[in-house]
Amino acid sequence: MHPDREAYLVNRNVLSRRLLAGVALAALALTGCGSNDNGKEPGASGGDSAYANLSGELKASGASFPDAYYQEVVEAFKGEASGVTVTYNATGSGTGKKQFGEGLVDFAGTDSLVKESDGVAVGSFLYIPTVAAPITVSYNLQGVDKLQLSPETLAKIFQTDIKTWNDEAIKADNPGVELPDTPIVVAHRSDGSGTTSNFTKYLEAASGGAWKLGSGDTVAWPASTQGGEKNTGVAQIVQQTSGAVGYVDLSDAKATGLKFAAIKNKDGQFVEPTLDGTTAGLEGAEIADDLSYNPLNAAGATSYPITAPTFIIVKTSYSDAAKAELVKGFLTYLLNDGQDLAKEIDFAPLPASLKEKALAQVDKIQS
Amino acid sequence: MTVTNESPAARQALNRRGGNAVGDRLFSWWTLGTGLLVLAILGLILITTVREAWPAFDAMGLRFLTERIWDPNPAAGDAIFGALSFAYGTAISSLIALLFAVPVSVGIALFLTELAPRRLRGAAVTVIDLLAAVPSVVFGLWGILVVAPALVPVYQWMHDVLGGVPVLGRLFGPVGSGRNFMTAGLILAIMVTPIITSITREVFSTVPRADKDAALALGATRWEMIRGAVFPHSFGGVVGAVMLGLGRAMGETIAVALVIGGATNITANLFAPGNSMAAVIVQQFGESTGTFTAALIGLGVVLFAMTVLINVFAQMVVRRAEARMKGSVA
């Protein structure tokens, strides 16, 4: 073999990643267009908006989970501030934080809070909560259109303690429902993901000790489970496989036409994943002083318990005053007009109280 | 096409020494430089990857190679990084790929060099080369959207028929979603076929006309001629082609990541999901930090080492076999 084979391989890997990202972007662009048609006309308000005098360039990268929403906001912002170019690159939270720490991007999107190993100095950044979205437990089971699951059952299903759909534990959650003896195929994310992190954190917090696999962006799933790339990959496995169950964000679950289960929340109610249930969950969540918050398993009768928050992290102070103004302008837009765009693409807007706090946080940005 | 003896003109040109000494020297430096450059790049890749992966090697020791558990976020205790499951996945999927691709590729190459009418040759070569130009992500998406669902009934049938056979049946265990070692191997087979085909075709076409004519003149059938004249002459080249294909199969990332199923799994069941080293790197790198990142780079080092070892081994095989097979030809 040629010795340059290895160099070629390394290039290929990068290239392949880019290609995948490209395909994902193209797909997002398509969904973006679709929802834009019946949405607000970007630029309808013309040049006399509060943002019209801004100009410059903002670079950002990070979480892929809110990417569809950010792209929508970026597009709409272009209509308000034609002199500003904002690019958001869905690299994943980890890479986003890394690049933010290295100063490669002006702000970063992240689903997880900043850890010591992320390379971002404590005190040098602010959390801005942006939107949230429910993570559905989607399933493919012929003849069963309504499914209710308690957190303990959910934990046992996902660590393959429960192997068939007619298991006693599932029956107990679904009185009067005829359940087939189809074997359960568990689908999970094969890529490291904030969605996995939130889902496993929820199981850890809510299952009363039944969940044994720990939590994080990547966990050690049992060998008999199936991994799919990104939300769409998991959605596809569920769609294609009889008896499959997986965790998928709401917009992808809807786009793929999947059925999803109602999950028992902290107040003992079975709640379906809806945006209202998610916003209710945000209201029930405790919000820390730095605005980091955790809406998983939040209190409230109508709260959907598996809710993923997402944040933008910005610098406490930017050395360039114009840059600080740009960041402030974009985030102010995102938290005001931008919130109206969220629902159209299946993201839940922040409740009023949290939105006010987020706007106050944006004002703290210095130059 | 091959020049075996120096023609008088060439001899004369070679003997005209001194006329262009500077050019000769420049040429020799240039070739030496580019040759060394490749070695230097390889060396640097090895040094940097090992250095970057060191925290993981340091934490895991030899267990990095022998451990089958891969758990970056355990419920309790330290993270565990074991490359064994993924090395197994890389090996199995590549083996399946070669199992299907080599006979097909050699067959196509023989057909094109020995049997096909001249008019068909050009068109067939173009089509095969086009296959090599398809981006791997397209193969991957085709794999999960079309091939995997379509193969589930086939796998199920094979499981029903062969699953009960002792020993052999273990290879054809229960079927899940169609994303498994087998599907990954089949997609890889399609991806490496053009490479192996085009190189073996080149190799077969270098077999001297005289050798083939001699075999036929002795009354050999076409197959006997191929076995007696073509194969011994081109064995080394064919192995080289297979190695290049194997390298591509082992390093293939996106297509495998999409179709192999994404499970940390060592099993004889070819219909079970698994994962390969290259796929794990691309899947998990984006969200990794610290030792986790180091462990993923460590997978790259293991892949690198595996490829080098296999190539060294292949060269040994070729050298030994050529000495035996070519003895009478050369």
Interface residues (C-beta under 8 A of the other chain):
Chain A: M1 H2 P3 D4 R5 E6 A7 L9 V10 R12 N13 S16 R17 L19 L20 V23 T91 G92 S93 G94 T95 K98 K115 S117 D118 G119 V185 A187 H188 R189 S190 D191 G192 S193 G194 T200 E204 K212 L213 G214 S215 G216 D217 T218 V219 A220 W221 A223 S224 T225 Q226 G227 G228 E229 G233 Q236 I237 Q240 T241 A244
Chain B: V38 L39 I41 L42 I45 I69 W70 D71 P72 N73 P74 A75 A76 I80 P135 S136 V137 L141 I144 L145 A148 P149 G176 S177 G178 R179 G240 M243 L244 G247 G251 T253 I254 A257 L258 G261 G262 A263 T264 N265 I266 T267 A272 P273 N275 A278 A279 I281 V282 Q283 Q284 F285 G286 E287 S288 T289 G290 F292 F304 T307 N311
